[in-house]
Every structure is written in C-alpha cells, then in structure tokens.
Amino acid sequence: MSNALERGLSALELLAGNAAGLPLQQVAETLGIPPSATHRMLNCLVEQGYVRQEHQHGNYILALKVVSLALKHLSQSSLVDLARPVLERLAGLSGELVRLGIVDADRLVWVSKAQGSRSGLRYDPDAGAEAKLCCTASGLAWLSCLSNEQALELVYRQGLAKPGEYGPNAPITVEDLLARLQRARSLGYATADESFEAGAAALATAIRHPQQPGAIGVISIAGPSVRLTAERMEALVPALLEAAGELAATSLDCVSKLSVMTSTQAPAP
C-alpha cells in the first residue's frame, strides 16, 4: 500500500470517530504527518467528495459519500433486507434492542438493528459502530468461535479493557477473558452484564455459515440491566438461538464476501 493511500485511509478512520470534525493541525499531529502534507491529503479527499470542510471553523468532516458506499454495498448484498424480519420478530418478543453484527476481516461491525422497547427506558446505541471484542456479548460470542490464540490476537490488536475504561464488570485480565470465552463455548452464547457500560446487559450468539468454519456474524439482545436480568436473559436464549439458526439457514452467501477470516479460521477446540 502506498504511503499516500495509507495516510488517506488513516485520515478517514480518524474523522469517522469525530462527528464534529477536526482542524488540520489536530489531524496532522494525530497521524504524525507534516501540516503541509496533511493539507494536500485533505484537499484531495475533499475534491473526491469523501471529506468536506466546515466553513465556520474550518474543521474537516467525513462526508456522506463514505457512508453511501457502505450502504450501497449492503443494499446490493440484500443482507439487511434478509435479516430484518428476524431482527424485528426477536425485538418484539424480547421487548429489547436486537442487533446484527457482521464479521469484517478482524472487526465486528453492527450493521442493522430493531428496537423492541416502545416506551420507558430504552437502550439504543449508534448503529454502524465497531464492537469492542473483549467486553461486549457480541464480541465474546464471535471470539468464542475461534481458538484462544486467534481470539487473543484480535483482542490485543484492538486493546484489552483498562480499569475504569468500560463497565465495572469488564474483563481486564487475560485469565478472566479466557474464562468468559470458555463459558460462551460451553453454553453456545455469551452474556455481558455491565461489562461494556454501567447499567447495560446483553446476550449474543454467533451466526455460523453451514459450510464454513468460524462465524459470519452475531445476533444480540441488549437492554438495561435492571430489566435484562440473568433470569430474563436465560429465558430469551431459545429465541436467540432460533433466530441465529434462521439467519444461518437464510441465503447469506454475500456475508462471506465481507469477511476474509471466515474462510481461513479454524473452529475453536
């Protein structure tokens, strides 16, 4: 990959995490690029429509063209349309937020959701976010399909949770993380209670391709921990597993194209 392309992609990733945009100097300092080179790179991205510059403060902001590319890809694969009825049915049954996450190389990205809670306390994080692997139910469900070595490699790449960084029950040691993965393997699903953020709980299971090892994605149920108790999560497990089986049986051949790892990783021992 050329140096210019690497810099451009790094800039897009940086801006994607800052909705209000960033000034040129901060982009340059964060990426370790001289301001002059940063200015040329950002201007090129602006000309191509991937970035726009705010007039009032001059901040550079990610343009909707990047989002439209992802949405166009998903619409052509029919992934969201195929999964939507399953997500909505499970959301209606559980009364909670149901999300579909797809394995994309070494990341797990939430691409679709259905909200079951119509009133009162709702748990509704932004869609399109990348799952934190070590402390979300979705992340643990995917990692449990891999060997310990493969799982730890992905976690180290993303970063193990630091004390106080996420929820009070987040695993902060390798031993704790591996114990949770083993539990998820034994049960066939993963749970998280105040491990990603305080006051939130979730359960998730992997969607496995019938003809490939590993997982192509995950389906999860998330909500406030005061409502999504351990007993309630256990009661929802059969419906969650049934939904995952339905998605796996659906024609989701397009999903494997989103993931390099699904065709190369071996199942966990």
C-alpha positions in Angstrom: 0.0 0.0 0.0 1.4 3.4 -1.0 2.2 5.9 1.7 -0.3 8.4 0.4 -3.1 5.8 0.4 -2.2 4.7 3.9 -2.4 8.3 5.1 -5.7 8.9 3.3 -7.3 5.8 4.9 -6.0 6.7 8.3 -7.5 10.2 8.0 -10.9 8.7 7.0 -10.8 6.4 10.1 -9.8 9.3 12.3 -12.6 11.6 11.1 -15.1 8.8 11.4 -14.7 8.9 15.1 -15.2 12.7 15.4 -18.7 13.8 14.3 -17.8 17.5 14.7 -14.7 17.2 12.6 -11.1 18.1 13.3 -8.9 21.0 12.5 -6.0 20.4 10.1 -3.4 20.8 12.9 -5.0 18.1 15.0 -5.2 15.7 12.1 -1.6 16.3 11.3 -0.5 15.8 14.9 -2.6 12.7 15.5 -1.4 11.0 12.3 2.2 12.2 12.6 2.1 13.9 9.2 3.6 17.4 8.4 0.9 20.0 8.2 1.7 20.8 4.5 1.3 17.1 3.5 -1.9 16.8 5.6 -3.3 19.9 3.9 -2.7 18.3 0.4 -4.2 15.0 1.5 -7.3 16.5 3.0 -7.8 18.7 0.0 -7.6 15.7 -2.3 -10.2 13.9 -0.1 -12.4 17.0 -0.3 -12.1 17.1 -4.1 -13.1 13.4 -4.3 -16.1 14.0 -2.1 -15.0 11.8 0.9 -14.4 14.8 3.2 -15.9 18.2 3.5 -14.6 21.3 5.2 -16.8 23.2 7.6 -17.0 26.9 6.7 -17.4 28.4 10.2 -14.4 26.8 12.0 -12.6 25.1 9.1 -12.8 21.7 10.6 -12.6 18.7 8.2 -15.6 16.4 8.5 -16.3 13.0 7.0 -18.7 13.3 4.1 -21.7 11.1 3.5 -20.1 9.6 0.4 -18.2 7.2 2.6 -21.5 6.1 4.3 -23.3 5.8 1.0 -20.6 3.4 -0.3 -21.2 1.1 2.6 -25.0 1.4 2.3 -24.8 0.7 -1.4 -22.7 -2.4 -0.8 -25.1 -3.7 1.8 -28.2 -3.0 -0.3 -26.7 -4.9 -3.2 -26.0 -7.9 -0.9 -29.5 -7.8 0.4 -28.1 -8.6 3.8 -30.1 -6.1 5.8 -33.4 -6.9 4.0 -32.9 -10.6 4.6 -32.2 -10.2 8.3 -34.7 -7.5 9.1 -37.8 -9.8 9.6 -35.8 -12.0 12.0 -34.5 -9.0 14.0 -37.9 -7.4 14.2 -39.6 -10.6 15.4 -36.9 -11.2 18.1 -37.1 -7.5 19.2 -40.9 -7.8 19.5 -40.6 -11.0 21.5 -37.9 -9.7 23.8 -39.0 -6.0 24.1 -35.3 -5.0 23.8 -32.8 -3.9 21.2 -31.8 -6.6 18.8 -28.7 -6.1 16.6 -27.0 -7.9 13.8 -23.2 -7.8 13.7 -21.1 -8.9 10.7 -17.5 -10.1 10.8 -15.4 -7.9 8.5 -11.8 -9.1 8.4 -10.6 -8.5 12.0 -13.6 -6.4 13.1 -17.2 -7.0 14.2 -19.5 -4.2 13.0 -23.1 -3.7 13.9 -25.0 -3.2 10.6 -28.7 -3.5 11.5 -31.0 -3.2 14.5 -34.6 -3.5 15.6 -35.9 -1.8 18.7 -38.4 -3.7 20.8 -38.9 -1.2 23.6 -41.6 1.3 22.6 -41.7 3.3 25.9 -39.9 3.8 29.1 -36.1 3.1 29.5 -34.5 2.3 26.1 -31.0 1.1 25.3 -30.2 2.3 21.8 -26.5 2.9 20.9 -25.5 4.1 17.5 -25.6 1.5 14.7 -22.6 1.1 12.4 -20.2 1.0 15.4 -17.4 -1.5 15.8 -17.9 -3.8 18.7 -15.4 -3.9 21.5 -14.5 -7.5 21.4 -13.3 -8.1 24.9 -16.3 -6.7 26.9 -19.4 -7.0 24.7 -21.6 -10.0 24.4 -21.4 -9.8 20.6 -17.6 -9.7 20.8 -17.4 -12.6 23.1 -19.8 -14.6 21.0 -17.6 -14.2 18.0 -14.3 -14.8 19.8 -15.7 -18.0 21.3 -15.8 -19.5 17.8 -12.1 -19.0 17.5 -9.1 -20.6 19.2 -7.7 -18.9 22.2 -4.7 -17.8 20.2 -6.8 -16.3 17.5 -9.1 -14.6 19.9 -6.3 -13.0 21.9 -4.6 -11.8 18.8 -7.7 -9.9 17.8 -8.2 -8.5 21.4 -4.6 -7.4 21.6 -4.9 -5.7 18.3 -8.0 -3.8 19.5 -6.9 -3.4 23.1 -7.8 -5.2 26.3 -10.1 -3.1 28.6 -8.3 -0.9 31.1 -9.7 -0.5 34.7 -12.5 2.1 34.6 -12.5 2.4 30.8 -15.7 0.5 30.3 -18.3 -1.1 32.6 -17.5 -2.2 36.1 -17.6 -5.9 35.1 -15.3 -5.6 32.1 -12.6 -8.3 31.9 -9.2 -6.6 32.5 -7.1 -9.8 32.6 -6.4 -12.4 30.0 -7.4 -15.1 32.5 -10.8 -13.5 33.0 -11.3 -13.1 29.3 -10.4 -16.7 28.5 -12.8 -17.9 31.2 -15.6 -16.0 29.7 -14.8 -17.4 26.3 -14.8 -20.9 27.6 -18.2 -20.3 29.2 -19.6 -19.0 26.0 -18.3 -22.0 24.1 -19.9 -24.3 26.6 -23.3 -22.5 26.6 -23.4 -21.7 22.9 -23.9 -18.0 23.6 -22.3 -15.1 25.5 -23.6 -12.7 28.1 -22.4 -9.3 29.4 -23.7 -7.6 32.5 -22.3 -4.1 32.9 -19.1 -5.1 31.2 -19.3 -2.7 28.3 -21.1 0.1 30.2 -22.7 0.5 33.5 -26.4 -0.3 33.6 -26.5 -2.3 30.3 -26.7 -6.0 29.7 -26.7 -8.2 26.7 -26.6 -11.7 25.3 -25.4 -12.8 21.9 -24.7 -15.9 19.8 -22.8 -16.5 16.7 -24.3 -16.9 13.2 -22.4 -19.8 11.6 -22.2 -20.5 7.9 -23.4 -24.1 7.4 -20.5 -24.8 5.1 -17.7 -22.8 6.6 -15.9 -22.8 10.0 -16.0 -19.9 12.3 -18.8 -17.3 12.3 -20.1 -14.9 9.7 -21.7 -12.6 12.3 -23.6 -12.4 15.6 -27.1 -11.6 16.7 -27.6 -10.0 20.1 -30.3 -8.8 22.5 -29.3 -5.7 24.6 -31.1 -3.6 27.2 -31.0 -2.0 30.6 -29.6 -4.4 33.2 -32.5 -3.7 35.6 -34.8 -5.2 33.0 -32.5 -7.7 31.3 -31.6 -9.7 34.4 -29.8 -13.0 34.4 -33.1 -14.9 34.7 -34.6 -12.9 31.8 -31.6 -13.5 29.6 -31.7 -17.2 30.3 -35.4 -17.2 29.3 -34.6 -15.5 26.0 -31.8 -17.9 25.0 -34.0 -20.3 23.0 -35.5 -17.5 20.9 -32.0 -16.0 20.3 -30.6 -19.4 19.2 -33.6 -19.9 16.9 -33.1 -16.5 15.3 -29.4 -17.3 14.7 -30.2 -20.6 13.1 -32.8 -18.9 10.9 -30.2 -16.4 9.7 -27.6 -19.1 9.1 -30.1 -21.1 7.0 -31.1 -18.0 5.0 -29.2 -17.3 1.8 -26.4 -15.2 3.2 -23.7 -16.1 0.8 -23.0 -12.4 0.4 -21.9 -12.2 4.1 -18.8 -14.3 3.5 -17.6 -11.7 1.0 -17.5 -9.2 3.8 -15.1 -11.3 5.8 -11.7 -12.6 5.0 -11.4 -14.5 8.2 -14.5 -16.7 7.9 -12.9 -18.7 5.2 -9.5 -19.1 6.9 -10.0 -19.5 10.6 -10.5 -22.9 12.1 -13.2 -23.5 14.8 -12.2 -23.3 18.4 -11.0 -26.6 20.0 
